[in-house]
């Protein structure tokens, strides 16, 4: 397998200070071990990571901008999901 046919991997890093992983970039690698090692070498050279995830790009399903209306607009008619929908009694001082 030559490097032109290697799959694309997405790289997520969790910083030492943070709790969630953030997407930092992509790379090509022959397998998951190589992807993990390359991600370490490329994206954590200065020790800025505590955890690395690599995910083969073909396994990620993303929404399309064409779907924004159907995916996100239904939340607009559910006002109970917003804190402004609820009225707090005067007795509640610290919420």
Biopython code that builds the backbone (N, CA, C, O; Angstrom):
import numpy as np
from Bio.PDB.StructureBuilder import StructureBuilder

atoms = [
    (1, "UNK", "N", (0.851, -1.175, 0.000)),
    (1, "UNK", "CA", (0.000, 0.000, 0.000)),
    (1, "UNK", "C", (0.897, 1.238, 0.000)),
    (1, "UNK", "O", (1.709, 1.405, 0.911)),
    (2, "UNK", "N", (0.768, 2.096, -0.990)),
    (2, "UNK", "CA", (1.574, 3.309, -1.003)),
    (2, "UNK", "C", (0.831, 4.420, -0.266)),
    (2, "UNK", "O", (-0.370, 4.317, -0.015)),
    (3, "UNK", "N", (1.559, 5.485, 0.078)),
    (3, "UNK", "CA", (0.956, 6.525, 0.908)),
    (3, "UNK", "C", (-0.148, 7.301, 0.206)),
    (3, "UNK", "O", (-0.914, 7.996, 0.874)),
    (4, "UNK", "N", (-0.262, 7.210, -1.124)),
    (4, "UNK", "CA", (-1.360, 7.875, -1.824)),
    (4, "UNK", "C", (-2.684, 7.156, -1.599)),
    (4, "UNK", "O", (-3.748, 7.758, -1.741)),
    (5, "UNK", "N", (-2.629, 5.878, -1.250)),
    (5, "UNK", "CA", (-3.863, 5.143, -1.004)),
    (5, "UNK", "C", (-4.166, 4.996, 0.491)),
    (5, "UNK", "O", (-5.143, 4.349, 0.869)),
    (6, "UNK", "N", (-3.318, 5.602, 1.344)),
    (6, "UNK", "CA", (-3.569, 5.543, 2.779)),
    (6, "UNK", "C", (-4.834, 6.331, 3.108)),
    (6, "UNK", "O", (-5.079, 7.382, 2.516)),
    (7, "UNK", "N", (-5.631, 5.836, 4.039)),
    (7, "UNK", "CA", (-6.857, 6.554, 4.390)),
    (7, "UNK", "C", (-6.564, 7.846, 5.156)),
    (7, "UNK", "O", (-5.492, 8.022, 5.736)),
    (8, "UNK", "N", (-7.540, 8.731, 5.136)),
    (8, "UNK", "CA", (-7.462, 10.002, 5.844)),
    (8, "UNK", "C", (-7.996, 9.804, 7.265)),
    (8, "UNK", "O", (-9.028, 9.162, 7.461)),
    (9, "UNK", "N", (-7.298, 10.350, 8.238)),
    (9, "UNK", "CA", (-7.671, 10.243, 9.652)),
    (9, "UNK", "C", (-7.883, 11.643, 10.214)),
    (9, "UNK", "O", (-7.127, 12.563, 9.902)),
    (10, "UNK", "N", (-8.907, 11.802, 11.039)),
    (10, "UNK", "CA", (-9.157, 13.065, 11.728)),
    (10, "UNK", "C", (-8.552, 12.946, 13.127)),
    (10, "UNK", "O", (-8.660, 11.905, 13.775)),
    (11, "UNK", "N", (-7.916, 14.020, 13.581)),
    (11, "UNK", "CA", (-7.191, 14.006, 14.849)),
    (11, "UNK", "C", (-7.861, 14.949, 15.841)),
    (11, "UNK", "O", (-8.148, 16.105, 15.531)),
    (12, "UNK", "N", (-8.103, 14.422, 17.051)),
    (12, "UNK", "CA", (-8.707, 15.192, 18.135)),
    (12, "UNK", "C", (-7.759, 15.132, 19.327)),
    (12, "UNK", "O", (-7.271, 14.061, 19.688)),
    (13, "UNK", "N", (-7.500, 16.289, 19.937)),
    (13, "UNK", "CA", (-6.583, 16.386, 21.065)),
    (13, "UNK", "C", (-7.331, 16.957, 22.268)),
    (13, "UNK", "O", (-8.122, 17.892, 22.138)),
    (14, "UNK", "N", (-7.069, 16.379, 23.436)),
    (14, "UNK", "CA", (-7.564, 16.957, 24.688)),
    (14, "UNK", "C", (-6.368, 17.599, 25.363)),
    (14, "UNK", "O", (-5.371, 16.933, 25.644)),
    (15, "UNK", "N", (-6.471, 18.897, 25.623)),
    (15, "UNK", "CA", (-5.356, 19.596, 26.261)),
    (15, "UNK", "C", (-5.284, 19.228, 27.732)),
    (15, "UNK", "O", (-6.221, 18.657, 28.290)),
    (16, "UNK", "N", (-4.188, 19.552, 28.338)),
    (16, "UNK", "CA", (-4.017, 19.244, 29.761)),
    (16, "UNK", "C", (-5.016, 20.011, 30.620)),
    (16, "UNK", "O", (-5.420, 19.536, 31.681)),
    (17, "UNK", "N", (-5.412, 21.192, 30.166)),
    (17, "UNK", "CA", (-6.319, 22.024, 30.946)),
    (17, "UNK", "C", (-7.787, 21.711, 30.676)),
    (17, "UNK", "O", (-8.633, 21.911, 31.547)),
    (18, "UNK", "N", (-8.093, 21.227, 29.485)),
    (18, "UNK", "CA", (-9.481, 21.057, 29.093)),
    (18, "UNK", "C", (-10.029, 19.686, 29.368)),
    (18, "UNK", "O", (-9.292, 18.754, 29.690)),
    (19, "UNK", "N", (-11.336, 19.573, 29.237)),
    (19, "UNK", "CA", (-12.001, 18.298, 29.465)),
    (19, "UNK", "C", (-12.498, 17.657, 28.183)),
    (19, "UNK", "O", (-12.789, 16.461, 28.170)),
    (20, "UNK", "N", (-12.604, 18.418, 27.110)),
    (20, "UNK", "CA", (-13.134, 17.847, 25.875)),
    (20, "UNK", "C", (-12.066, 17.828, 24.785)),
    (20, "UNK", "O", (-11.161, 18.662, 24.762)),
    (21, "UNK", "N", (-12.193, 16.866, 23.896)),
    (21, "UNK", "CA", (-11.284, 16.779, 22.756)),
    (21, "UNK", "C", (-11.704, 17.799, 21.705)),
    (21, "UNK", "O", (-12.894, 18.065, 21.536)),
    (22, "UNK", "N", (-10.741, 18.363, 21.007)),
    (22, "UNK", "CA", (-11.005, 19.327, 19.934)),
    (22, "UNK", "C", (-10.315, 18.844, 18.667)),
    (22, "UNK", "O", (-9.203, 18.316, 18.706)),
    (23, "UNK", "N", (-10.995, 19.035, 17.546)),
    (23, "UNK", "CA", (-10.419, 18.652, 16.264)),
    (23, "UNK", "C", (-9.261, 19.590, 15.957)),
    (23, "UNK", "O", (-9.411, 20.810, 16.005)),
    (24, "UNK", "N", (-8.103, 19.012, 15.639)),
    (24, "UNK", "CA", (-6.915, 19.819, 15.356)),
    (24, "UNK", "C", (-6.410, 19.669, 13.933)),
    (24, "UNK", "O", (-5.601, 20.477, 13.478)),
    (25, "UNK", "N", (-6.873, 18.646, 13.220)),
    (25, "UNK", "CA", (-6.417, 18.476, 11.855)),
    (25, "UNK", "C", (-6.613, 17.067, 11.343)),
    (25, "UNK", "O", (-7.288, 16.244, 11.962)),
    (26, "UNK", "N", (-6.009, 16.809, 10.202)),
    (26, "UNK", "CA", (-6.143, 15.521, 9.529)),
    (26, "UNK", "C", (-4.769, 15.048, 9.078)),
    (26, "UNK", "O", (-3.837, 15.840, 8.940)),
    (27, "UNK", "N", (-4.661, 13.751, 8.852)),
    (27, "UNK", "CA", (-3.425, 13.199, 8.299)),
    (27, "UNK", "C", (-3.722, 11.865, 7.618)),
    (27, "UNK", "O", (-4.746, 11.234, 7.878)),
    (28, "UNK", "N", (-2.824, 11.456, 6.758)),
    (28, "UNK", "CA", (-2.929, 10.154, 6.095)),
    (28, "UNK", "C", (-2.022, 9.169, 6.824)),
    (28, "UNK", "O", (-0.893, 9.501, 7.186)),
    (29, "UNK", "N", (-2.525, 7.957, 7.035)),
    (29, "UNK", "CA", (-1.725, 6.906, 7.670)),
    (29, "UNK", "C", (-2.240, 5.553, 7.213)),
    (29, "UNK", "O", (-3.399, 5.409, 6.824)),
    (30, "UNK", "N", (-1.357, 4.561, 7.266)),
    (30, "UNK", "CA", (-1.706, 3.223, 6.791)),
    (30, "UNK", "C", (-2.682, 2.510, 7.719)),
    (30, "UNK", "O", (-3.526, 1.741, 7.259)),
    (31, "UNK", "N", (-2.572, 2.763, 9.041)),
    (31, "UNK", "CA", (-3.459, 2.093, 9.993)),
    (31, "UNK", "C", (-3.613, 2.977, 11.230)),
    (31, "UNK", "O", (-3.021, 4.053, 11.313)),
    (32, "UNK", "N", (-4.416, 2.507, 12.191)),
    (32, "UNK", "CA", (-4.711, 3.333, 13.361)),
    (32, "UNK", "C", (-3.491, 3.574, 14.249)),
    (32, "UNK", "O", (-3.362, 4.645, 14.841)),
    (33, "UNK", "N", (-2.607, 2.601, 14.347)),
    (33, "UNK", "CA", (-1.396, 2.793, 15.150)),
    (33, "UNK", "C", (-0.502, 3.867, 14.541)),
    (33, "UNK", "O", (0.008, 4.738, 15.245)),
    (34, "UNK", "N", (-0.320, 3.795, 13.229)),
    (34, "UNK", "CA", (0.489, 4.792, 12.542)),
    (34, "UNK", "C", (-0.170, 6.171, 12.652)),
    (34, "UNK", "O", (0.519, 7.176, 12.827)),
    (35, "UNK", "N", (-1.491, 6.219, 12.552)),
    (35, "UNK", "CA", (-2.214, 7.485, 12.670)),
    (35, "UNK", "C", (-2.007, 8.089, 14.056)),
    (35, "UNK", "O", (-1.786, 9.293, 14.182)),
    (36, "UNK", "N", (-2.076, 7.268, 15.085)),
    (36, "UNK", "CA", (-1.886, 7.743, 16.445)),
    (36, "UNK", "C", (-0.462, 8.260, 16.660)),
    (36, "UNK", "O", (-0.270, 9.320, 17.256)),
    (37, "UNK", "N", (0.524, 7.525, 16.181)),
    (37, "UNK", "CA", (1.913, 7.958, 16.324)),
    (37, "UNK", "C", (2.185, 9.236, 15.537)),
    (37, "UNK", "O", (2.847, 10.148, 16.032)),
    (38, "UNK", "N", (1.670, 9.298, 14.303)),
    (38, "UNK", "CA", (1.868, 10.506, 13.496)),
    (38, "UNK", "C", (1.153, 11.707, 14.110)),
    (38, "UNK", "O", (1.677, 12.821, 14.091)),
    (39, "UNK", "N", (-0.034, 11.483, 14.650)),
    (39, "UNK", "CA", (-0.770, 12.568, 15.306)),
    (39, "UNK", "C", (0.016, 13.102, 16.497)),
    (39, "UNK", "O", (0.095, 14.311, 16.711)),
    (40, "UNK", "N", (0.593, 12.192, 17.264)),
    (40, "UNK", "CA", (1.431, 12.601, 18.406)),
    (40, "UNK", "C", (2.600, 13.449, 17.917)),
    (40, "UNK", "O", (2.882, 14.508, 18.478)),
    (41, "UNK", "N", (3.282, 12.980, 16.867)),
    (41, "UNK", "CA", (4.456, 13.688, 16.366)),
    (41, "UNK", "C", (4.113, 15.044, 15.757)),
    (41, "UNK", "O", (4.864, 16.006, 15.918)),
    (42, "UNK", "N", (2.987, 15.124, 15.064)),
    (42, "UNK", "CA", (2.629, 16.355, 14.358)),
    (42, "UNK", "C", (1.904, 17.355, 15.256)),
    (42, "UNK", "O", (2.194, 18.550, 15.199)),
    (43, "UNK", "N", (0.973, 16.893, 16.078)),
    (43, "UNK", "CA", (0.080, 17.807, 16.794)),
    (43, "UNK", "C", (0.396, 18.000, 18.271)),
    (43, "UNK", "O", (-0.237, 18.831, 18.922)),
    (44, "UNK", "N", (1.349, 17.261, 18.815)),
    (44, "UNK", "CA", (1.685, 17.458, 20.237)),
    (44, "UNK", "C", (3.189, 17.594, 20.426)),
    (44, "UNK", "O", (3.739, 17.063, 21.392)),
    (45, "UNK", "N", (3.846, 18.279, 19.542)),
    (45, "UNK", "CA", (5.304, 18.429, 19.615)),
    (45, "UNK", "C", (5.759, 19.187, 20.849)),
    (45, "UNK", "O", (6.870, 18.970, 21.332)),
    (46, "UNK", "N", (4.920, 20.071, 21.365)),
    (46, "UNK", "CA", (5.307, 20.898, 22.513)),
    (46, "UNK", "C", (4.634, 20.427, 23.802)),
    (46, "UNK", "O", (4.553, 21.178, 24.774)),
    (47, "UNK", "N", (4.156, 19.194, 23.810)),
    (47, "UNK", "CA", (3.543, 18.643, 25.013)),
    (47, "UNK", "C", (2.189, 19.220, 25.341)),
    (47, "UNK", "O", (1.792, 19.229, 26.506)),
    (48, "UNK", "N", (1.458, 19.708, 24.332)),
    (48, "UNK", "CA", (0.183, 20.373, 24.587)),
    (48, "UNK", "C", (-1.011, 19.430, 24.669)),
    (48, "UNK", "O", (-2.151, 19.888, 24.735)),
    (49, "UNK", "N", (-0.774, 18.142, 24.666)),
    (49, "UNK", "CA", (-1.893, 17.206, 24.699)),
    (49, "UNK", "C", (-1.806, 16.212, 25.832)),
    (49, "UNK", "O", (-0.719, 15.793, 26.229)),
    (50, "UNK", "N", (-2.977, 15.834, 26.354)),
    (50, "UNK", "CA", (-3.048, 14.804, 27.385)),
    (50, "UNK", "C", (-3.682, 13.537, 26.832)),
    (50, "UNK", "O", (-3.520, 12.455, 27.397)),
    (51, "UNK", "N", (-4.408, 13.676, 25.722)),
    (51, "UNK", "CA", (-5.091, 12.534, 25.122)),
    (51, "UNK", "C", (-5.273, 12.797, 23.625)),
    (51, "UNK", "O", (-5.533, 13.926, 23.211)),
    (52, "UNK", "N", (-5.133, 11.752, 22.833)),
    (52, "UNK", "CA", (-5.287, 11.869, 21.376)),
    (52, "UNK", "C", (-6.313, 10.844, 20.915)),
    (52, "UNK", "O", (-6.274, 9.679, 21.311)),
    (53, "UNK", "N", (-7.225, 11.298, 20.074)),
    (53, "UNK", "CA", (-8.138, 10.386, 19.374)),
    (53, "UNK", "C", (-7.851, 10.508, 17.890)),
    (53, "UNK", "O", (-7.649, 11.612, 17.386)),
    (54, "UNK", "N", (-7.830, 9.383, 17.181)),
    (54, "UNK", "CA", (-7.783, 9.385, 15.724)),
    (54, "UNK", "C", (-8.984, 8.585, 15.222)),
    (54, "UNK", "O", (-9.276, 7.496, 15.714)),
    (55, "UNK", "N", (-9.657, 9.142, 14.249)),
    (55, "UNK", "CA", (-10.853, 8.510, 13.692)),
    (55, "UNK", "C", (-10.724, 8.538, 12.178)),
    (55, "UNK", "O", (-10.490, 9.592, 11.586)),
    (56, "UNK", "N", (-10.876, 7.395, 11.563)),
    (56, "UNK", "CA", (-10.820, 7.367, 10.112)),
    (56, "UNK", "C", (-11.984, 8.200, 9.565)),
    (56, "UNK", "O", (-13.136, 8.011, 9.955)),
    (57, "UNK", "N", (-11.663, 9.115, 8.665)),
    (57, "UNK", "CA", (-12.641, 10.078, 8.167)),
    (57, "UNK", "C", (-13.895, 9.427, 7.610)),
    (57, "UNK", "O", (-14.984, 9.989, 7.725)),
    (58, "UNK", "N", (-13.763, 8.256, 7.012)),
    (58, "UNK", "CA", (-14.928, 7.608, 6.408)),
    (58, "UNK", "C", (-15.969, 7.202, 7.448)),
    (58, "UNK", "O", (-17.114, 6.913, 7.099)),
    (59, "UNK", "N", (-15.580, 7.180, 8.723)),
    (59, "UNK", "CA", (-16.508, 6.795, 9.785)),
    (59, "UNK", "C", (-17.226, 7.989, 10.409)),
    (59, "UNK", "O", (-18.016, 7.816, 11.337)),
    (60, "UNK", "N", (-16.963, 9.182, 9.917)),
    (60, "UNK", "CA", (-17.606, 10.383, 10.446)),
    (60, "UNK", "C", (-18.732, 10.785, 9.507)),
    (60, "UNK", "O", (-18.533, 10.940, 8.302)),
    (61, "UNK", "N", (-19.896, 10.947, 10.069)),
    (61, "UNK", "CA", (-21.061, 11.413, 9.310)),
    (61, "UNK", "C", (-21.355, 12.833, 9.760)),
    (61, "UNK", "O", (-21.579, 13.078, 10.946)),
    (62, "UNK", "N", (-21.356, 13.748, 8.842)),
    (62, "UNK", "CA", (-21.584, 15.153, 9.163)),
    (62, "UNK", "C", (-22.835, 15.653, 8.453)),
    (62, "UNK", "O", (-23.207, 15.158, 7.389)),
    (63, "UNK", "N", (-23.462, 16.631, 9.056)),
    (63, "UNK", "CA", (-24.635, 17.231, 8.423)),
    (63, "UNK", "C", (-24.176, 18.130, 7.278)),
    (63, "UNK", "O", (-23.041, 18.605, 7.251)),
    (64, "UNK", "N", (-25.061, 18.342, 6.366)),
    (64, "UNK", "CA", (-24.803, 19.211, 5.233)),
    (64, "UNK", "C", (-25.430, 20.573, 5.501)),
    (64, "UNK", "O", (-26.488, 20.644, 6.126)),
    (65, "UNK", "N", (-24.803, 21.662, 5.043)),
    (65, "UNK", "CA", (-25.429, 22.978, 5.207)),
    (65, "UNK", "C", (-26.837, 23.027, 4.601)),
    (65, "UNK", "O", (-27.674, 23.819, 5.033)),
    (66, "UNK", "N", (-27.088, 22.187, 3.611)),
    (66, "UNK", "CA", (-28.424, 22.139, 3.004)),
    (66, "UNK", "C", (-29.475, 21.602, 3.984)),
    (66, "UNK", "O", (-30.671, 21.821, 3.794)),
    (67, "UNK", "N", (-29.030, 20.906, 5.022)),
    (67, "UNK", "CA", (-29.937, 20.308, 5.996)),
    (67, "UNK", "C", (-30.185, 21.201, 7.206)),
    (67, "UNK", "O", (-30.952, 20.822, 8.091)),
    (68, "UNK", "N", (-29.562, 22.370, 7.273)),
    (68, "UNK", "CA", (-29.660, 23.203, 8.467)),
    (68, "UNK", "C", (-31.097, 23.480, 8.878)),
    (68, "UNK", "O", (-31.430, 23.379, 10.059)),
    (69, "UNK", "N", (-31.941, 23.822, 7.940)),
    (69, "UNK", "CA", (-33.316, 24.160, 8.289)),
    (69, "UNK", "C", (-34.035, 22.977, 8.913)),
    (69, "UNK", "O", (-34.672, 23.123, 9.956)),
    (70, "UNK", "N", (-33.945, 21.820, 8.299)),
    (70, "UNK", "CA", (-34.668, 20.659, 8.819)),
    (70, "UNK", "C", (-34.060, 20.129, 10.111)),
    (70, "UNK", "O", (-34.777, 19.562, 10.937)),
    (71, "UNK", "N", (-32.752, 20.302, 10.304)),
    (71, "UNK", "CA", (-32.105, 19.793, 11.516)),
    (71, "UNK", "C", (-32.253, 20.719, 12.713)),
    (71, "UNK", "O", (-32.473, 20.255, 13.833)),
    (72, "UNK", "N", (-32.136, 22.018, 12.489)),
    (72, "UNK", "CA", (-32.030, 22.942, 13.607)),
    (72, "UNK", "C", (-33.264, 23.796, 13.857)),
    (72, "UNK", "O", (-33.458, 24.257, 14.982)),
    (73, "UNK", "N", (-34.095, 24.023, 12.868)),
    (73, "UNK", "CA", (-35.277, 24.852, 13.073)),
    (73, "UNK", "C", (-36.320, 24.231, 13.991)),
    (73, "UNK", "O", (-37.009, 24.981, 14.682)),
    (74, "UNK", "N", (-36.483, 22.913, 14.046)),
    (74, "UNK", "CA", (-37.508, 22.369, 14.944)),
    (74, "UNK", "C", (-37.310, 22.782, 16.397)),
    (74, "UNK", "O", (-38.281, 22.797, 17.153)),
    (75, "UNK", "N", (-36.112, 23.111, 16.811)),
    (75, "UNK", "CA", (-35.869, 23.532, 18.193)),
    (75, "UNK", "C", (-36.481, 24.896, 18.482)),
    (75, "UNK", "O", (-36.754, 25.213, 19.640)),
    (76, "UNK", "N", (-36.700, 25.699, 17.465)),
    (76, "UNK", "CA", (-37.252, 27.032, 17.656)),
    (76, "UNK", "C", (-38.672, 27.001, 18.217)),
    (76, "UNK", "O", (-39.072, 27.925, 18.924)),
    (77, "UNK", "N", (-39.433, 25.964, 17.916)),
    (77, "UNK", "CA", (-40.811, 25.921, 18.410)),
    (77, "UNK", "C", (-40.924, 25.210, 19.757)),
    (77, "UNK", "O", (-42.032, 24.937, 20.218)),
    (78, "UNK", "N", (-39.809, 24.911, 20.382)),
    (78, "UNK", "CA", (-39.809, 24.254, 21.688)),
    (78, "UNK", "C", (-39.251, 25.235, 22.717)),
    (78, "UNK", "O", (-38.131, 25.081, 23.204)),
    (79, "UNK", "N", (-40.047, 26.232, 23.031)),
    (79, "UNK", "CA", (-39.567, 27.295, 23.912)),
    (79, "UNK", "C", (-39.238, 26.791, 25.303)),
    (79, "UNK", "O", (-38.461, 27.425, 26.017)),
    (80, "UNK", "N", (-39.809, 25.667, 25.702)),
    (80, "UNK", "CA", (-39.517, 25.121, 27.034)),
    (80, "UNK", "C", (-38.059, 24.713, 27.183)),
    (80, "UNK", "O", (-37.600, 24.462, 28.297)),
    (81, "UNK", "N", (-37.334, 24.645, 26.092)),
    (81, "UNK", "CA", (-35.912, 24.307, 26.158)),
    (81, "UNK", "C", (-35.054, 25.510, 26.541)),
    (81, "UNK", "O", (-33.864, 25.360, 26.817)),
    (82, "UNK", "N", (-35.640, 26.680, 26.558)),
    (82, "UNK", "CA", (-34.905, 27.909, 26.865)),
    (82, "UNK", "C", (-35.236, 28.365, 28.282)),
    (82, "UNK", "O", (-36.394, 28.287, 28.693)),
    (83, "UNK", "N", (-34.259, 28.831, 29.028)),
    (83, "UNK", "CA", (-34.515, 29.236, 30.408)),
    (83, "UNK", "C", (-35.493, 30.399, 30.516)),
    (83, "UNK", "O", (-36.121, 30.569, 31.562)),
    (84, "UNK", "N", (-35.640, 31.196, 29.475)),
    (84, "UNK", "CA", (-36.565, 32.334, 29.542)),
    (84, "UNK", "C", (-38.025, 31.883, 29.552)),
    (84, "UNK", "O", (-38.914, 32.685, 29.837)),
    (85, "UNK", "N", (-38.281, 30.630, 29.248)),
    (85, "UNK", "CA", (-39.651, 30.101, 29.248)),
    (85, "UNK", "C", (-40.198, 29.984, 30.670)),
    (85, "UNK", "O", (-41.404, 30.104, 30.887)),
    (86, "UNK", "N", (-39.322, 29.754, 31.623)),
    (86, "UNK", "CA", (-39.729, 29.491, 33.007)),
    (86, "UNK", "C", (-39.703, 30.761, 33.842)),
    (86, "UNK", "O", (-38.804, 31.592, 33.714)),
    (87, "UNK", "N", (-40.695, 30.890, 34.688)),
    (87, "UNK", "CA", (-40.762, 32.022, 35.619)),
    (87, "UNK", "C", (-40.376, 31.530, 37.005)),
    (87, "UNK", "O", (-40.946, 30.563, 37.511)),
    (88, "UNK", "N", (-39.410, 32.197, 37.614)),
    (88, "UNK", "CA", (-38.952, 31.801, 38.936)),
    (88, "UNK", "C", (-39.769, 32.511, 40.015)),
    (88, "UNK", "O", (-40.060, 33.700, 39.886)),
    (89, "UNK", "N", (-40.133, 31.806, 41.059)),
    (89, "UNK", "CA", (-40.828, 32.463, 42.162)),
    (89, "UNK", "C", (-39.893, 33.451, 42.863)),
    (89, "UNK", "O", (-38.672, 33.309, 42.812)),
    (90, "UNK", "N", (-40.475, 34.434, 43.505)),
    (90, "UNK", "CA", (-39.667, 35.458, 44.204)),
    (90, "UNK", "C", (-38.828, 34.852, 45.316)),
    (90, "UNK", "O", (-37.789, 35.404, 45.680)),
    (91, "UNK", "N", (-39.273, 33.703, 45.869)),
    (91, "UNK", "CA", (-38.546, 33.079, 46.957)),
    (91, "UNK", "C", (-37.183, 32.533, 46.520)),
    (91, "UNK", "O", (-36.279, 32.381, 47.341)),
    (92, "UNK", "N", (-37.043, 32.242, 45.234)),
    (92, "UNK", "CA", (-35.785, 31.692, 44.720)),
    (92, "UNK", "C", (-34.835, 32.846, 44.471)),
    (92, "UNK", "O", (-35.050, 33.680, 43.592)),
    (93, "UNK", "N", (-33.777, 32.870, 45.272)),
    (93, "UNK", "CA", (-32.832, 34.004, 45.199)),
    (93, "UNK", "C", (-31.580, 33.679, 44.386)),
    (93, "UNK", "O", (-31.055, 34.541, 43.682)),
    (94, "UNK", "N", (-31.104, 32.442, 44.483)),
    (94, "UNK", "CA", (-29.813, 32.110, 43.869)),
    (94, "UNK", "C", (-29.967, 30.920, 42.940)),
    (94, "UNK", "O", (-29.886, 29.767, 43.364)),
    (95, "UNK", "N", (-30.183, 31.208, 41.699)),
    (95, "UNK", "CA", (-30.275, 30.113, 40.718)),
    (95, "UNK", "C", (-29.502, 30.470, 39.500)),
    (95, "UNK", "O", (-29.448, 29.688, 38.551)),
]
sb = StructureBuilder()
sb.init_structure("model")
sb.init_model(0)
sb.init_chain("A")
sb.init_seg("    ")
for serial, (resi, resn, name, xyz) in enumerate(atoms, 1):
    if name == "N":
        sb.init_residue(resn, " ", resi, " ")
    sb.init_atom(name, np.array(xyz, "f"), 0.0, 1.0, " ", f" {name:<3s}", serial, name[0])
structure = sb.get_structure()
